[in-house]
């Protein structure tokens, strides 16, 4: 899933093959990263 930087629409690039937002045609897309908590041991 990607999010448009201009309008905030969510885009699935598997369904939509262009690298533009289908709503506003803006070219800057941010990849959404799932919120995964990671635990790291410190010495």
N, C-alpha and C positions, 0 to 999 in steps of 0.2 A: 504494500500500500504506500502510496505517495500522497503528499498534500501540496496543493498549489500555494505559492507564497503570496499571491495577490488576493485571491478570493477565498482561500481556505477549503476548497473542495477536495474531497478524497478521490483518488484516481487509482484504479488497478491497471497497471501497464500490461498485464497479460491479456486483458480484454481490449484495451485501447493502445495500439501500437505506436502512435506518435508520441514524441517527447514534449507535448504541449498539453495544457489544460483544455479539456473539451468544452468548458463553459466560457472561459475568458481568453483562451488562446495564449496565455502567458507561458513563457518557456522555463521559468525557474520552479523546480519541484524539489521538495524535501522528502527524503525517505523516512517513514515513521518507524521508529525502533520500539519494540515492545518493552514495557517497564520490567526488566528482570533484575532482581536483587542478587548481587554477587557478594560472597563473603571471602575475604582475603586474610590469611593469617599474617600477622606482623611478628617480627623477631624481637 
